[in-house]
């Protein structure tokens, strides 16, 4: 029966490829170039081959990231089933969604993410860190489904794990790279490995990437009484990039039983924020332009330390201590009104000018994790662990609004000052796998988590009859401003668990698994000293991983059903008086009764011939909200109960029914011994909504395709290469976020967009 099943699987793969391709792979000699490269992952906190890991996980080596032009987490979303992202302007943050579950407000102290990010095993709590450039990576892993047992905090629907390259002890070597392209892009990247001895080695890596902004400035309005000097017509543009980072890593192996990996990473972003743009441009203007009266500014720095010590107590036991710390902070300013309501006079009412500024911010985080686990493979493999983390968040975020434009009459202002918001998390966990037979395994795990959150001295300082703005001033000393307290303390705890069975149906050919697991995110602190409830998720999943034609093709598939309870929905709610004037603003978190999501994910990689490679990722999903009544704060005042709507049955944001990517490359052997490798990759998505409200055409991203092209020349020596590439060939306008300004009287829909078409060339050398 196993033999017949193997034949059926071979036949299925033939259909997925082609008859002629199968004939070629069947006769081609086996060898490293003929097969899909094996990749080792640590999704189970152990090193296992990807095809033998019973989890829906996508993994990428640095070589694979480079081939697919993956610079940061946003690029990775094109190649991972069910992974989507949103962008946010005033913090320039990236928010992630997996299998339809995410939180577009999880970028400051107001919320935590459902998709956790880890760097070298250390949790990275703030979304601004998600844009850190992926350079000199050993691999990147994206784990889909709750990772509530081994990873824990906020890995409610999945985790993204970045593993940096470690120093090696064999020899000195390195590489260097330069890239240039459209919008004045220029970047560098390099690495050098330095072994000091057979016990100590260092590695230094760096990256820079800079490009001009995509958004042009429109002329100042020609309106009597309006000073054109108040408008921005030159200088740095919105959507500009200027990122740089370096990493110093050390590896110490003083004995055969002890190892220590330690690195320090520094990152700086002095580009400009993204800006919401008018979805329907005014006559005579284009989409990628803005009438700005606030110049973009950003200065954000992150520093982090990652440490991992492993000690083999004996041949059976290993003790690991994983510790890390990160410091993130900076300031920025953004034109929040996007110039969508030009003044008709110097005192046009209704607050047509709004500037948002992060005056200062800091997010300090440290964590410790201790693991004791069995080594090797035994009848029962197990791991026990304890975890503790602490985060201190501080921010002052100001909003100024004026009638007409920047120099118009005063409208409203507010300063949101969180002087000390503490988050403490402690957990204990254990997981064991029983090898029932050589081919059947049962896994069970549990984790108990307790989170404590506290706001100490937080204040919302807002206007109440005042006559001047708040920027550059001590808000507590301005007449007419009042302060409302945010002081509050909350504690939440939960046991999350996992039960899984997996089996080798055909050894080294077909592995299947079935699992039930849970995820948990603690409650939330709200403005005004309020608390929101926690959220939990139960995930039911079956999957199969198939290796065909002696490793020439892999095909992985997973089907899941997620039941989400207490889904936290965040909004920035503005309150207006009867005349439409702003009288208050705050972040509000509501707990929906829940949400449901189910779907199918598939990934195919195939060496059709030794010179032809096909990659396919596919996601089909259905999502819907459970009971929640809410007011769309983008359009209506927070107290306008006449616009209270029921969201039950609505689709979740960033959840297209069908999405995927098809990639193909061919290697041409040249007479001089070099190679030429063209590559094409097309990402496609059906229509998706950008908010829970599903508020029509402006609140959705229409179906689209986005194609990337590249061609690379590799020299005969293998020491250098030259590449040209074009991204977003269609120049598609792809929304990642939708908003509105001017509501409720004159709402104008805006959106944050993914980059337009870009092109570039890259030169790479190894030494």
N, C-alpha and C positions, 0 to 999 in steps of 0.2 A: 504493500500500500504506500509506503514512504517513497519507493521508486516511482510509482505512478504519479504521486503528488508532485514529486520533483519534475517530472516531464510536463505536467500541467503548468507549473510555474514557469518553466522555460518557454512554453508556448505563449503564455501571457506576455512575457517580456518581448517575444518576437513581434507580437501585435503592437506593443508600445514603441518598438523601434521600427524595423522593416525587414522584409525577407532577405533582400540583398545584403543588408548590414549584418544580419545573423550569419550569413554564409561567410562573410569576411572575418568576423570575430571567431567563428568556429575553426578557421584554418590558420589564423594568425598565431605565430609563436607566442607562448606565454612569456611575460617579463614585466618588470616594473612599469614600463611605459604603456603596457596593455591594460592595466587594471586601475580601478579607482583607488586613489591613495587612502590608506587606512588612517584614521585619526583617533587618538586616545582622548577621552573626556573624563572629567571628575564630577559628573552630575550626581553620582551616588556617594560623594566624598571618598571614592576610591578610583584608582585609574582603571578604566575599562574601555574596551574598544566600542566605538560608536554603535556598530551593528550588533553588539551584545549587551547594550544598555537598555533595559525595559522602561524607557521614558521617552516621551515625545521631545526630542532635543535636536536642534540644528547646530552644527559645529563648523567653524571656518578657521583654517590656518591663515597666517599672514600672507602667504602666497595667494590663497584664494581671495582674501580681502582685496589684495592689490589688483588681481585680474578683474574683479568686479567693481573697481573704482570706489570701494567702501572707505570713506574718510571718517565718518562718525556714525552714531546710532541711527540717524535718519536714513542714511544710505542702506544700512543693514535691513531696514524694514521692507525693501524691495525683494529680498531673497528668503525671508522667513515666513512661513505660513502663519496667518492670523496676526502678525505683528504690524501695528499701525502707530503713528505718532501725531501729536499736535504740537503747535508752537504758540508761545505766549510772548507778547511784546514787551511789557514794562519790566520784566525780569529776564527776557531773552532765554526762556527756559524751554526744554523739551519734555513733553509728557508722553508716556508710553501706554499703549492699549494692547492686550493679548486676548484673543478669543472674544472680542467685544467688550471686555471689562477693563476700565481704566478710570482716570480722574484728571480732567483738564485743569484742575486747580491745585494739583499736588506739586507746587514749585516753590513755596515758601513755608513759613511756619504754620500756615493756615490748614495744611492737609498733608497726609502721607500718601505715597503711591501704592497701587495694587501690584505693580510690576517692580520687583526689587532689582537694584543694580549692585553687583559685587565687583570689586577690583582686587585681584589676587586673594580672593576669599574674604575680603573685608567689605561689609555692607556700606554702600554709598547713599546716604539718606536724601540728599537734595537733588532736584531735577536739573539744576544748572550744571552739575557734574556729568550729566548724560551726554553733553556735547564734547566732552574731552576727546581729542583726536586719537584715533586708533592707530598707533604706530608701534613697531617692534613688538608685536604680539606673538606669543606662542600659539594662542588660539582664542577664539571667542565662542562661547556656548550660549544658546538661548533655550531655556527649559520652559516648556509649555505645560500648563496645568499647575495646581497649587503645589508649592514646595514647603508645606507647613511643618514637615518633620525635621528635615536636615538643615534647611535654610532659615525657616521661621519667619522673622519679623517682616511683615508687609510683602511677603512673596505669595500673595493671595491667589494670583492666577498665573504666576510664572516668575522667572528670574533671568536676568541677563548677566552673564559672568565673563569678565574680561581677565584673561591670564597673560601677564606680560612675559616676554622672553627672559630666560634666566641665563646668567653667565655660564660658560662651559670651560672645561679645564684642558682641552686638547691643544688649542693653538690660538695665536692672535689672528683676528680677521675682522672685517668690517664692510660697510657699504655706505654709499652716498647717493643722493638723488636730488634732482632739481625739477620743478614743474613750472610751466608758464602757460598762460592762456587768456581767454576773453575776460572782459571787465578788469583788465590789469592784474590778473592773477599771477602771483609768484610765490613759490613755496620751496622749502628745502626739507630734507629728511636724511638722517644718517645714524649709524650705529658702529661702535667699536667694542670688541670683546678682548679683554686683557687677562690672561691667566698669570697669576703671580707665582703660584706653585701648584702642585697636584692637590692641594687642600684649600686654596684660596683663589678666587677669581672675581673680576669686576666687569661690568658692562655699562657703557654710557650710550644713551640714545637721545635724539632730539628731533623736533619737528617745528616748522613754521609754515603758516599758510595765510596768505593775504590776498584780498581782492576788493575792488571798488564796489560800491553799493549798486543794486539793481534799479533803484527808484530815482527817477529824474524829478527835479523841482519845477513846479509850475510858476509862472510869473505871479507877482503880487497882484491882488485885485485892484482895478482902477475905479475906486469909489471915493467920492468927495468926503473929506474928513478922516479917511483911513490912511494911516502912515505906512507907506510901502516898506520902510526900513524895518518894520516889525516882522517881516516875512523872510524866510530862509530861501535864498536862491543860489547859493554856492556853498562850497565846503563839503565835508564828509556827507555821504548820502546814506539813507536807510538801507538795510540789508547788506551792509559791507561786512567783510570778514577780516579779522586780524588776530589770529590765534598763534600762540607759541607755547612750547612745552619742552621740558627735558626730564630725563629719568636717570638716576644713578642706582645701579643694582649691585649687590654683593652676594656671593655664595661662599659659604665656609663649610668644609667637610673635615673637621679635625680628626675624626675617627670613622670607622665603618658604620658605627651605630648612631652618630649624631650629625645632623645637618641644620644649617641656618641660612634662610634666604631673606634678605632685607633690601628694601629699596625706598628711595625718596623721589617724589615726583612734584614738579612745579608746573603750574599752568596759568596762563594769563590770556584774557580775552579783552582787547581794546578795540574791537570792531564796533559796529553800531547795532542797535536793536532792530528787530523786524517791526514793520509798521502795518496796521490794518489799512487796506486799500479799498476804494470804492468798487463794489462789484459791478456797478453800472456807471462807468466814467461819465463825467459831464461832457457835453458836446465840445469838440475841439481838444479834448485831452485823451490820453491813453491810460490803460490799466496800471502800468508801471510808472505812475507819476503821482505827486501829491502837492497840494498847496499848503505848505508847512509854515507855521509860525513858532515852532520849537525845534531847535537843532538837535540832532541825535547825539547822544553821548553814552559811553559805557566804559567802565574800568572794573573788571572783575578778576580776582586772583584766587587760585586754589593751591593749597599745599597738602601733601599727604605722605604718610609713612605706612608701609606695609611690612609686616614681619611674620615669618612662619618658621618655627623650630620643630623638628621631628627627632624623636629619640626612640630607637628600637630597644625596648627593655630586654627582650629576648627574641627568638625567632618567631614567637607567636604574638607578642604584644608590642604595640607602638603607641607612644604618647606624643601628642601634638599640641603646641601652644600657638595660637594665631591671634595677633594683636595689631591694631592699627589706629591711626588718628588722622583727622582731616580738618583743615581750616579753610573755609570759603567765605569770601566777603567782597564788598565793593559797592559801587553806586552807579546810577545811570539816570537818564531822562528820556522821555519819549513824548511825541505829539499825539496825545490820546484822542483828540477830535479828528485827526487825519485830514483836516481841511475840508470836510464834507459839507459844511454849511457856511459858505462865504458870506461875509457881511454885506448887507445892502446899505448900511450906514454905520457910523462910528459907534452906535449904541444899539445895534440889532440885539433884541432880547433873546433869552432862553439858553444862555450859556454855550455859545458856539465855540468858545475857546476852552480847551482843557489840556493841562500839562500834568503828567504823572512823573514823579521823581522818587527814586530810592536815594534818600539823603545819605544813609549809611546802613550797612547790614553785615552781620557776621553769623556764621553757622559753624560752631565748633563741635566736633564729634570724636569720641574714642570708643573702642570696643575691645573685649577680651573673649577668647573662646578656647576652651580646653577640651581635647578629644582623647579618648582612650579607645583603641579599636584592635581587633584581631588582624594579624598580617597573613597574607597569602589566602589560599582557598581551603576551607575546612567544611565539615558537615554543617556547622553553623558559623557564619560570618556575622560579626556584630560591631556596633559602635555606640559609645556613650559619650555625652558631652554636656558642658555647661557654658552658658553664654551670658554676657553682661555688656550693655552699652549705655552711654550717656550723651545727650545732645543738648547744647545750650544755644538757643537762637535769639538773635537781637536784630531789630530792624526799625528804621523810621521811614515811612512811606507817605509822601505828601501829594495832595491833589489841589490844584488851583483852577478855578473856572471863572471866565469873564464873559460879558455880553459882547457879541460881535467878533472880537479878535483880541490878541494879547493886550493891546492898550485900551480896550473897551472898559466900560464900567464894571465894577466888581459884581460877581454873582454868588459864588460859594467857594469854600475851601475847607480842607480837612487834613489833619496829620494823624497817622496811625502809628503809634509808638509802642512797640513791644520791647521793653527794656530787658526782660529776662523771661524767656519761655523755656522751661526744662522738660526734657523727655528722657525717661529712664526705662530701660527694658531689661528684664532678666528671664532666663529660660533654662530648662534642663530637657535633654532629649535622649532618645535611644532608638536604635533600629537594628533588626536582626534579619538575616536571610538564611533559611533552612534549605539545604540542598537535599531534597527528598530523594532524588536519584541523580544520575549524571545529567539528565535532561530536564528535570523539573525542579523549580525553586519556589518557595513561598517566603514573602517578606512582610514583616509587620513593624510599624514604628509609631512612636507617640512623642509629642513635645508639649510641655506645659510652659506657657508664656504669661508674664505679668508686665503690663505697661503702666507707668505712672506719668501723668502729664500735669504740668502746673504753669500757670501764668502769674508772674510776680510783678506787680506794678505796671501792667500794660494799660495804656490809655488811648481812647479815640478822642482826639481834640478837634471839634468841629465848630463851624460858624453858627452863631445865633444872634443875628442883628448886628454883625460886624460890618466893617466897610473896607477892609483891605485883605490882601492875600496873605498866605502863610509862608511862602518860600523865603528862606534865608533869615527867618525870624524865630525867636523863642515863642512857641505857640501858647505857653502858659501865661505870657505877659501881655498878650494882645487883648485889648478890650473887646468884649462881645463873644469871645471863644469860651466854650464850655468843654469840660473833660468828663467822659464817662469811663468807669473802670472796667477792666477785663479780667481782674483777678479771679482765679478759679483753680480748683484741683479736681482731677479725675483719676480713677484707677479701674483698669479692666484686666481680666485674666481669662484664659481659655486653654483647653487641651485640644490640640489638633492631632490627627492620626492618619495612618496610611495602612492599607491592606492590599497586597499585590501578589499575583501568581504569574510566573512566566515559564515558558517551556521551549526547548529546542525541538521543533517538529521534525526538522531535518538538520542535522548537525552542520554548522557553517553555511547553511542555505536559508533556513526559515526559522525565525524565533517569533513567538507570539506572547502577548501579555494582556492581562486584565487587572484593573486597579480601581479602588475607591479611596479617595483622599480628601482632606479638608484643609482649608486655609482660613486665616484670621487676621483682621486688622482692627486695632483697638479703636475706641471712641475718639472724638475730636473735640478740641477746645474751640469755642466760637467767640466772636466779639460780643461784648456785653456780659461776660462772665457766665456764658451758657455752655452746656455740654451736649454733644451729639452722641448717639449710640454707636456701638461697634458694628462691624459687618463680618459675616462668615460665608464660606463657600464650600459646597460639597461637589466634587467632580467624579463622575463615573467615566471610565475610559477603557477602550480595548484598542490594541494595536498589533502591528506585525512589522518585522524588519526582515527583508529578503536580500540575499546576496546571490547573484546569478552569473552564469558563464565564467566560473572560476574567478570571480571578483571583478569582471568587466562591467557589471551593472549592479546598482543597489536600488531598491525600491522600498520605501518606508511609508506606512499609512497608519493613521490614528483616527478613531471616532470617539467623540466625547459628548457628555451631557453635563451642564453645570447648573446648579441650583444655588442662587445667590440670595442671602437674607440680610436685610438691613443696609442695603446699598447706600453709601454716603454720596449725596449730590450737593455740590458746592456752587454757590452763585455770589457775585458781588451785587448786592441789592441796594438800589438807590430809592430813597423816599422823597416825594415831592409834595408841595402844598397844592391847594386848589388852583392856583395860577400856573402851576407847572414848574415852580422854582424848586431847586434841590434844597432839602432841609436836613438830609442825613444820608450816610452810606456805610454799609458794613458787609462783611462776609457772613453768609448764612449757610449752614449745613443742614440738609434735611435727610432723614433716613427713609428711603423708599422701602416699601414692604419687601422688595427684592427684585430680582431679575432672573431670567432664564436664557441660556445659550446652549445650542448644540450644533455640531458640525462635523466635517470630515476634512482631514489634512493629509496631503501626500507630498512626497519628495522623491524624485528620480534623478540618479546620476548614472550615465552610461558612456563607456568607451565604445562607440559604434565601430570604430576602427582604432588602431593605435594612434591615429592622427586626428580623429574626430571625437569630440566630447559634447554630449547633450546634458543639460541640467534643467529640471522642471520642479517648481514648487507650486502647490495648489491648495486653496482653502475655500470650502463651501460652508456657510454658516447661517444660522437663524438666531436672532436675538430679540428679546422683548422685555419691556419693563413690567413690573408688577405695580400694585396700587401706589400712587403718589399724586397728590394734588399740589400744584405749584403755579407760580406766576413767572412768566418769562421776563427776567429782569433786564434783558437787552432792549425790550420794547416798552415796558410798563412800570409804573411806580410800584414799589414793594407793598404798598397798602391798597392797591387797586384790586379789591376782591372781585370786581366784575369781570376781570380777566383771569381768574383762577381756572385752571384747566386740569383735567384728569389725564395723566400720562400713561395709564395702564394700556398695554398693548403696543406702545411706541417702540421703535427700534432704538437700540443703544447707539451712541455716536461712534464713528470710525469703525463701522462693522459692515462692510460690503457683503452682499450675499455670495459673491464669487470674486476671487482675486487670485492672482498667481503671476509667475514669472517663467518665461522660457528663454534659455540661453543656449547658444551653440558656438563652438570654436573649432577651427581647422588649422593644423600645423603644416605649413609648406616647407619642405626641405629645399634649401637653395644650393646651387652648385658650389659656392664657396664654403659650405659646411655650416652656414648659419641657418636660421629658421625665420619664417614670417608667419605670424599668427593673428588672423583677423577674428574678431569676436563680436557677436550681436546678442543683446539681451533686451527682451520686451516685457515690461510689467503691465498688467491689465487689471482693472477693477470695474465692477458694476457700480451703480449709484449707491451712495451712502450718505447718511445724515451726519451733521457736525455738532448736534446737541440732542439732548433728550426730548426737546420739544417738537422735533420733526416739523419745523415751521415753514414748510413750503420750499420753493425753488432756491431762495437765497440761503436757506439753511441746509443745503445739500451740496455734495460734490457729484457732478454728473459722471456717468461712465466714461472712462478714458483709457488710453494706452500711452505708455512712456517708453521710448526705445533709447538704449545707449549703444554706441558703436565704439570699437577700439581696434587698432592694429598695432602689433608689437614686433619689432625686429630684434632677435637675439644673435649676438655675434658668435662666430664659431668657437671662440675661446670660452664662451659662457661668462665672461667677465663684465660685459656691459650690454645694455639694451636701450632701445629708443622706441617710444610709443606715442601715438597720436590718438585722441579720443574726442567724441562728441556725446554729451549727455542731454537727455530730453530733446531728441531729434525733432519731435513733433512741435516743440515749443508750447506744450500744453500748459494751460493755467490750472494748476492743481491746488485747491484750497486745503489748508490744514486746520483752519479755525474760522468760525463765522461769528460776527458781532453786528451791532447796530449802534449808531450814535444819533442823538436828537430826539429819541423817543420820550414821551408818547406822542408829542404833537407833530414832529417832522422827522420820523425815523429814516435813516439812510443806512442801508446794509453795507457792511464792510467784510473783508476777509484777509487773513494772513495766508500767503501763498508759498508753495515750494519754489525753488529757483527756476528761472526760465532756462531756455537753451544756453548751454555753455560748451566751450571747446578748449582743448589744451594739448600740450606736448610734454612728455616726461622723459628724462634721461636718467639712467640708473647704472651705477658701476659698483662692482664688488672687488675687494682686495684682501 
